[in-house]
Amino acid sequence: MQDKNPKSLFGIDINEYSQNVQFNVLATTIDFLYLRASGSATGRFRVDRRFIEYAKASRSYGIPVGAYHFSLPSYDLTDADRQCDDFINTLQQGFGNKDYGDLFPVIDVEAPLDKSISTKTLINWIDRFRKRFEQKTRRRLMIYTGTNFIELYDNFYIPGRGYPLKNMPLWIAMYTAIPINPKFPPNVGGWTRWRIWQYSESQKVQGVDNPLDANWGPDNIDLLIQPDAVAGLKASFEGRNIRVSWNRNNDIDLLGYNLFVNREWVGTVDEKATSYTIPANKIKVQKNVPIEVSIEAFDYDGETSKTRSKVNL
């Protein structure tokens, strides 16, 4: 994988055990922040005691913030559903209805360490959690794990299927303070690049009293967050068609736009487009009922704008 570079963003992750967290200070010392929302390490789902407080404080100081769930995969694949649903509910308690944080939501996978389940079961459990989460939230799920854990479970490889998780955004843990570790994370689990690299578990950072997990991120925060809402949306009839125009988004990873009429998809255009004509056969007109035209941007990760921009005709 890649090394950090001078433009790499800096972030930390904190939980209920973090001491004397000063968000006004963190707003000047970090680029992004992850919170532990919940965990199932004991076999029971539990919400981090400071998550809701920390989520609101992060937002109030304008710190880009996301959250993770410490999972416990098992042979019971239906438990992936339960942990997933509880995580979704917890995120909304912290961030708001249908709001899952600014940054990628994350499943933290670093157990069981005793290999009490097979590699196939582990991968199937994670994949089930991931697919359910993404279907219910329309957000991409990032995976957090360590190089040692991936190697413990056969490099996350399944014969005949390859590396089923390799298309998930990766937050990799590999600490540079351990002498036997390489300078930066090696290619593992089918991944050749990290999105976030947790390089230390004992970093001192102004704004928190105790040593912390510290992370290098991408060169631009756009690579961790959803595309901006589309600005400048206009729509008007041209004969029986509707002509739509908008301002181009500035997201560096922008891939395109989806357009909707009355919440039904009518077209997709690439990132260079700033206008589109909706043909009459895709427009259902009802007497005295406004027609709603809406648009969302999407990026290379498949993330969409948090809200669709709308106009009524």
MOTAVEN-V61039 format. One record per pair of residues at least 12 apart in sequence whose C-alpha atoms are under 7 Angstrom apart, sorted by the first residue. I is the first residue (numbers start at 0). GAP is how many residues later the second one is. Records with the same first field share a line. If there is no record, write none. Layout:
I->GAP ; GAP
This chain:
0->184 ; 185 ; 186 ; 191 ; 192 ; 193
1->182 ; 191
2->181
3->212
6->212
7->208 ; 209 ; 210 ; 211
8->22 ; 207 ; 208 ; 209 ; 210
9->20 ; 21 ; 22 ; 205 ; 206 ; 207
10->19 ; 20 ; 21 ; 22 ; 203 ; 204 ; 205 ; 206
11->20 ; 21 ; 22 ; 200 ; 201 ; 202 ; 203
12->20 ; 21 ; 22 ; 200 ; 201
13->20 ; 21 ; 22
14->20 ; 21 ; 33 ; 35
15->32 ; 33 ; 34
17->190 ; 192
18->189 ; 190 ; 191
19->188 ; 189
20->186 ; 187
21->185 ; 186
22->34 ; 35 ; 38 ; 184
23->37
24->181 ; 182
25->180 ; 181
26->34 ; 36
28->177
31->31 ; 32 ; 33
32->30 ; 31 ; 32 ; 33
33->31 ; 32 ; 33
34->16 ; 31 ; 32 ; 33
35->12 ; 15 ; 31 ; 32 ; 33
36->14 ; 30 ; 31 ; 32 ; 53 ; 54
37->30 ; 31 ; 32 ; 49
38->30 ; 31 ; 32
39->30 ; 31 ; 32
40->29 ; 30 ; 31
44->38
50->43
51->41 ; 42
54->39 ; 40
55->38
63->38 ; 39
64->36 ; 37 ; 38
65->35 ; 36 ; 37 ; 38 ; 39
66->34 ; 38 ; 39
67->37 ; 38 ; 39 ; 40
68->18 ; 37 ; 38 ; 39
69->37 ; 38 ; 39
70->36 ; 37 ; 38
71->39 ; 40
72->49 ; 52
73->43 ; 48
74->42 ; 46
76->48
79->45 ; 48 ; 49
80->48
83->45 ; 49
101->123
102->121 ; 122
103->36 ; 37 ; 38 ; 120 ; 121
104->36 ; 37
105->35 ; 36 ; 37 ; 38
106->35 ; 36 ; 37
107->35 ; 36 ; 37
108->35 ; 36
109->35 ; 36 ; 39
118->34 ; 35 ; 37
119->38
122->33
138->164
139->163
140->27
141->26 ; 27 ; 28 ; 29
142->25 ; 26 ; 27 ; 28
143->26 ; 27 ; 28
144->26 ; 27 ; 28
145->26 ; 27 ; 28
146->25 ; 26 ; 27 ; 41
149->39
154->33 ; 34
155->33
156->32
162->26 ; 27
165->23 ; 24 ; 25
168->26
169->24 ; 25 ; 26
170->23 ; 24 ; 25 ; 26
171->22 ; 24 ; 25 ; 26
172->24 ; 25 ; 26
173->24 ; 25
174->23 ; 24 ; 25
175->23 ; 24
194->22 ; 23
195->19 ; 20 ; 21 ; 22
196->18 ; 19 ; 20
197->15 ; 16 ; 17 ; 18
198->15 ; 16
199->13 ; 14
200->12 ; 13
221->29 ; 30 ; 31
222->30
225->77 ; 78 ; 79 ; 80
226->24 ; 70 ; 71 ; 72 ; 77 ; 78
227->21 ; 77
228->67 ; 68 ; 76 ; 77 ; 78 ; 79 ; 80
229->17 ; 19 ; 65 ; 66 ; 67 ; 79
230->15 ; 16
231->14 ; 15
232->12 ; 13 ; 76
233->12 ; 77
239->40
240->36 ; 37 ; 38 ; 39
241->35 ; 36 ; 37
242->33 ; 34 ; 35
243->31 ; 32 ; 33
244->29 ; 30 ; 31
245->28 ; 29
246->27
247->26
252->46 ; 47
253->17 ; 44 ; 45 ; 46
254->15 ; 16 ; 43 ; 44 ; 45
255->13 ; 14 ; 15 ; 41 ; 42 ; 43
256->12 ; 13 ; 14 ; 38 ; 39 ; 40 ; 41
257->37 ; 38 ; 39
258->35 ; 36 ; 37
259->33 ; 34 ; 35
260->22 ; 30 ; 31 ; 32 ; 33
261->29 ; 30 ; 31
265->16
289->22 ; 23
290->21 ; 22
291->18 ; 19 ; 20 ; 21
292->17 ; 18 ; 19
293->14 ; 15 ; 16 ; 17
294->13 ; 14 ; 15
295->12 ; 13
